Amino acid sequence: MSFLEPSRPFDADVIGSFCHYVHFFANRQAGEKWTSEHPGTFLFSLGEAFEIGRLTDDELLGHVQES
């Protein structure tokens, strides 16, 4: 998966300023080609991306899930 380096807080245009840079690729070679053409992006394995999402979810919504 491609991901965008966090260089600033998200604003009202989170789709244009973040989501358009997060993609799933069929293989690492395709991801490396795409990130080489899009400065400020990098790759995560699917497992790494899942773990980042889980940790973010726990941090942001952990108190809600405990109810």
DSSP file (Angstrom, degrees, kcal/mol; ACC not computed):
  #  RESIDUE AA STRUCTURE BP1 BP2  ACC     N-H-->O    O-->H-N    N-H-->O    O-->H-N    TCO  KAPPA ALPHA  PHI   PSI    X-CA   Y-CA   Z-CA
    1    1 A M              0   0    0      0, 0.0    43,-2.8     0, 0.0     2,-0.2   0.000 360.0 360.0 360.0 140.6    0.0    0.0    0.0
    2    2 A S  E     -A   43   0A   0     21,-2.4     2,-0.3    41,-0.2    21,-0.3  -0.612 360.0-175.3 -87.3 156.1    1.2    3.5   -0.7
    3    3 A F  E     -A   42   0A   0     39,-2.2    39,-2.1    -2,-0.2     2,-0.4  -0.978  23.7-117.8-148.5 154.9    0.9    6.1    2.0
    4    4 A L  E     -A   41   0A   0     -2,-0.3    37,-0.2    37,-0.2    36,-0.1  -0.830  31.1-114.9-100.2 131.4    1.6    9.8    2.2
    5    5 A E        -     0   0    0     35,-3.6     2,-0.9    -2,-0.4     3,-0.1  -0.440  35.6-115.4 -60.6 130.1    4.3   11.2    4.6
    6    6 A P        +     0   0    0      0, 0.0    -1,-0.1     0, 0.0    12,-0.0  -0.576  55.5 150.1 -73.0 106.6    2.5   13.2    7.3
    7    7 A S        +     0   0    0     -2,-0.9    -2,-0.0     1,-0.3    33,-0.0   0.513  66.1   9.1-113.5 -10.6    3.8   16.7    6.7
    8    8 A R  S    S-     0   0    0     -3,-0.1    -1,-0.3     3,-0.0     3,-0.1  -0.980  87.5 -83.5-161.1 160.4    0.8   18.7    7.9
    9    9 A P        -     0   0    0      0, 0.0     2,-0.1     0, 0.0    -2,-0.0  -0.309  54.2 -97.6 -65.9 154.0   -2.5   18.2    9.7
   10   10 A F        -     0   0    0      1,-0.1     2,-0.2     2,-0.1     4,-0.1  -0.432  43.6-166.7 -68.7 147.7   -5.5   17.1    7.6
   11   11 A D    >   -     0   0    0     -2,-0.1     3,-0.6    -3,-0.1     6,-0.1  -0.434  46.0 -68.2-119.1-163.1   -7.8   19.8    6.5
   12   12 A A  T 3  S+     0   0    0      1,-0.3     2,-0.5    -2,-0.2     3,-0.3   0.736 128.2  61.2 -64.0 -22.0  -11.3   19.9    5.1
   13   13 A D  T 3>  +     0   0    0      1,-0.2     4,-2.7     2,-0.1    -1,-0.3  -0.352  60.9 144.5-100.8  52.0  -10.0   18.3    1.8
   14   14 A V  H <>> +     0   0    0     -3,-0.6     5,-1.9    -2,-0.5     4,-1.3   0.821  70.0  56.1 -61.0 -31.5   -8.7   15.1    3.4
   15   15 A I  H  4>S+     0   0    0     -3,-0.3     5,-1.9     3,-0.2    -1,-0.2   0.952 115.0  36.3 -66.1 -48.2   -9.7   13.2    0.3
   16   16 A G  H  45S+     0   0    0      1,-0.2    -2,-0.2     3,-0.2    -1,-0.2   0.822 123.3  42.9 -73.8 -31.5   -7.6   15.3   -2.0
   17   17 A S  H  <5S+     0   0    0     -4,-2.7    -1,-0.2    -6,-0.1    -2,-0.2   0.535 137.0   0.9 -95.8  -6.3   -4.8   15.9    0.4
   18   18 A F  T ><5S+     0   0    0     -4,-1.3     3,-2.4    -5,-0.2     4,-0.3   0.485 120.2  57.4-140.5 -58.9   -4.4   12.3    1.7
   19   19 A C  G > <S+     0   0    0     -5,-1.9     3,-1.6     1,-0.3    -3,-0.2   0.804  98.0  64.8 -58.2 -32.9   -6.8    9.6    0.4
   20   20 A H  G 3 <S+     0   0    0     -5,-1.9    -1,-0.3     1,-0.3    -4,-0.1   0.569 103.2  50.7 -68.1  -5.2   -5.7   10.2   -3.2
   21   21 A Y  G <  S+     0   0    0     -3,-2.4     2,-0.7    -6,-0.2    -1,-0.3   0.403  89.3  88.0-110.0  -0.2   -2.2    8.9   -2.2
   22   22 A V    <   +     0   0    0     -3,-1.6     2,-0.3    -4,-0.3   -19,-0.2  -0.890  56.6 156.9-105.9 111.6   -3.3    5.7   -0.4
   23   23 A H        -     0   0    0     -2,-0.7   -21,-2.4   -21,-0.3     2,-0.5  -0.943  39.3-132.6-136.2 153.6   -3.5    2.8   -2.9
   24   24 A F        -     0   0    0     -2,-0.3     2,-0.3   -23,-0.2    -2,-0.0  -0.916  28.1-159.1-103.6 131.7   -3.3   -1.0   -2.9
   25   25 A F        -     0   0    0     -2,-0.5     3,-0.1     1,-0.1     4,-0.0  -0.824  25.3-128.6-114.9 152.1   -1.0   -2.5   -5.5
   26   26 A A  S    S-     0   0    0     -2,-0.3     2,-0.3     1,-0.1    -1,-0.1   0.799  91.9  -0.4 -66.4 -29.4   -0.9   -5.9   -7.1
   27   27 A N  S  > S-     0   0    0      1,-0.1     4,-1.8    -3,-0.0     3,-0.2  -0.975  75.6-102.7-155.8 166.5    2.8   -6.2   -6.3
   28   28 A R  H  > S+     0   0    0     -2,-0.3     4,-3.0     1,-0.2     5,-0.2   0.868 116.2  59.5 -62.7 -37.8    5.7   -4.3   -4.8
   29   29 A Q  H  > S+     0   0    0      1,-0.2     4,-2.1     2,-0.2    -1,-0.2   0.914 106.0  47.5 -58.7 -44.3    7.1   -3.4   -8.2
   30   30 A A  H  > S+     0   0    0     -3,-0.2     4,-2.2     1,-0.2    -1,-0.2   0.900 113.3  49.0 -64.3 -40.4    4.0   -1.6   -9.2
   31   31 A G  H  X S+     0   0    0     -4,-1.8     4,-2.8     2,-0.2     5,-0.2   0.898 109.7  51.1 -65.7 -40.8    3.9    0.2   -5.8
   32   32 A E  H  X S+     0   0    0     -4,-3.0     4,-1.8     2,-0.2    -2,-0.2   0.883 109.7  50.6 -64.8 -38.0    7.6    1.2   -6.2
   33   33 A K  H  X S+     0   0    0     -4,-2.1     4,-0.9    -5,-0.2    -2,-0.2   0.944 112.9  46.0 -62.9 -47.1    6.9    2.6   -9.7
   34   34 A W  H >< S+     0   0    0     -4,-2.2     3,-0.9     1,-0.2     4,-0.4   0.932 113.1  47.9 -64.0 -46.7    4.0    4.7   -8.4
   35   35 A T  H >< S+     0   0    0     -4,-2.8     3,-1.0     1,-0.3     6,-0.4   0.832 105.3  59.8 -66.5 -30.0    5.7    6.0   -5.3
   36   36 A S  H 3< S+     0   0    0     -4,-1.8    -1,-0.3     1,-0.2    -2,-0.2   0.770 108.7  45.6 -66.4 -22.7    8.8    7.0   -7.4
   37   37 A E  T << S+     0   0    0     -3,-0.9    -1,-0.2    -4,-0.9    -2,-0.2   0.443 109.5  59.1 -96.7  -2.5    6.4    9.2   -9.5
   38   38 A H  S X  S-     0   0    0     -3,-1.0     3,-1.2    -4,-0.4    -1,-0.2  -0.802  80.9-145.0-132.0  89.5    4.7   10.7   -6.4
   39   39 A P  T 3  S+     0   0    0      0, 0.0     3,-0.1     0, 0.0    -3,-0.1  -0.167  83.1  32.7 -54.6 144.2    7.1   12.6   -4.1
   40   40 A G  T 3  S+     0   0    0      1,-0.3   -35,-3.6   -36,-0.1     2,-0.3   0.500  97.2 108.0  87.4   4.4    6.3   12.3   -0.4
   41   41 A T  E <   +A    4   0A   0     -3,-1.2    -1,-0.3    -6,-0.4     2,-0.3  -0.776  39.7 172.7-112.1 159.7    4.8    8.8   -0.7
   42   42 A F  E     -A    3   0A   0    -39,-2.1   -39,-2.2    -2,-0.3     2,-0.4  -0.916  28.8 -98.8-152.6 175.6    6.2    5.5    0.5
   43   43 A L  E     -A    2   0A   0     -2,-0.3     2,-0.3   -41,-0.2   -41,-0.2  -0.814  23.3-173.4-109.8 145.0    5.1    1.8    0.8
   44   44 A F        -     0   0    0    -43,-2.8     2,-0.1    -2,-0.4    -2,-0.0  -0.939  31.2-116.1-119.6 148.4    3.7   -0.2    3.7
   45   45 A S     >  -     0   0    0     -2,-0.3     4,-2.5     1,-0.1     5,-0.2  -0.436  36.0-107.1 -70.5 163.5    3.1   -4.0    3.5
   46   46 A L  H  > S+     0   0    0      1,-0.2     4,-2.3     2,-0.2     5,-0.2   0.894 122.6  51.6 -61.2 -39.1   -0.6   -4.8    3.9
   47   47 A G  H  > S+     0   0    0      2,-0.2     4,-2.1     1,-0.2    -1,-0.2   0.902 110.0  48.2 -63.7 -41.9    0.2   -6.1    7.4
   48   48 A E  H  > S+     0   0    0      2,-0.2     4,-2.4     1,-0.2    -2,-0.2   0.913 111.5  50.0 -64.4 -42.5    2.0   -2.9    8.4
   49   49 A A  H  X S+     0   0    0     -4,-2.5     4,-2.3     1,-0.2    -2,-0.2   0.900 109.9  51.1 -63.5 -40.8   -0.9   -0.8    7.0
   50   50 A F  H  X S+     0   0    0     -4,-2.3     4,-2.6    -5,-0.2    -1,-0.2   0.925 110.4  49.1 -61.2 -44.5   -3.4   -2.9    9.0
   51   51 A E  H  X S+     0   0    0     -4,-2.1     4,-2.7     2,-0.2     5,-0.2   0.895 110.0  50.5 -65.0 -40.6   -1.4   -2.4   12.2
   52   52 A I  H  X S+     0   0    0     -4,-2.4     4,-2.4     2,-0.2    -1,-0.2   0.924 112.3  48.1 -61.7 -44.0   -1.1    1.4   11.7
   53   53 A G  H  X S+     0   0    0     -4,-2.3     4,-2.7     2,-0.2    -2,-0.2   0.907 111.9  49.3 -62.4 -42.1   -4.9    1.5   11.2
   54   54 A R  H  X S+     0   0    0     -4,-2.6     4,-2.6     2,-0.2    -2,-0.2   0.926 112.7  46.7 -63.5 -45.4   -5.5   -0.6   14.3
   55   55 A L  H  X S+     0   0    0     -4,-2.7     4,-2.3     2,-0.2    -2,-0.2   0.901 113.6  48.5 -64.6 -40.5   -3.3    1.6   16.4
   56   56 A T  H  X S+     0   0    0     -4,-2.4     4,-2.8    -5,-0.2     5,-0.3   0.926 111.7  49.9 -64.3 -44.3   -4.8    4.8   15.1
   57   57 A D  H  X S+     0   0    0     -4,-2.7     4,-3.3     1,-0.2     5,-0.4   0.924 110.9  49.2 -60.0 -45.8   -8.3    3.4   15.7
   58   58 A D  H  X S+     0   0    0     -4,-2.6     4,-1.5     1,-0.2    -1,-0.2   0.904 113.7  46.8 -59.6 -41.7   -7.4    2.4   19.3
   59   59 A E  H  < S+     0   0    0     -4,-2.3    -2,-0.2    -5,-0.2    -1,-0.2   0.916 122.2  33.9 -67.9 -43.8   -5.9    5.9   19.9
   60   60 A L  H  < S+     0   0    0     -4,-2.8    -2,-0.2    -5,-0.2    -3,-0.2   0.842 136.6  18.1 -82.5 -34.9   -8.8    7.8   18.4
   61   61 A L  H >X S+     0   0    0     -4,-3.3     4,-2.1    -5,-0.3     3,-1.0   0.330  85.0 111.0-123.4   6.3  -11.8    5.5   19.4
   62   62 A G  H 3X S+     0   0    0     -4,-1.5     4,-1.3    -5,-0.4    -3,-0.1   0.861  80.6  52.8 -53.3 -40.4  -10.5    3.3   22.1
   63   63 A H  H 34 S+     0   0    0      1,-0.2     4,-0.4    -4,-0.2    -1,-0.3   0.815 109.4  50.1 -67.2 -28.8  -12.7    4.9   24.7
   64   64 A V  H X4 S+     0   0    0     -3,-1.0     3,-1.1     1,-0.2    -2,-0.2   0.896 108.3  52.1 -73.7 -41.7  -15.8    4.4   22.5
   65   65 A Q  H 3< S+     0   0    0     -4,-2.1    -2,-0.2     1,-0.2    -1,-0.2   0.749 100.8  62.7 -68.6 -23.7  -15.0    0.7   22.0
   66   66 A E  T 3<        0   0    0     -4,-1.3    -1,-0.2     1,-0.2    -2,-0.2   0.681 360.0 360.0 -75.6 -17.2  -14.7    0.1   25.7
   67   67 A S    <         0   0    0     -3,-1.1    -1,-0.2    -4,-0.4    -2,-0.1   0.471 360.0 360.0 -73.0 360.0  -18.3    1.0   26.3
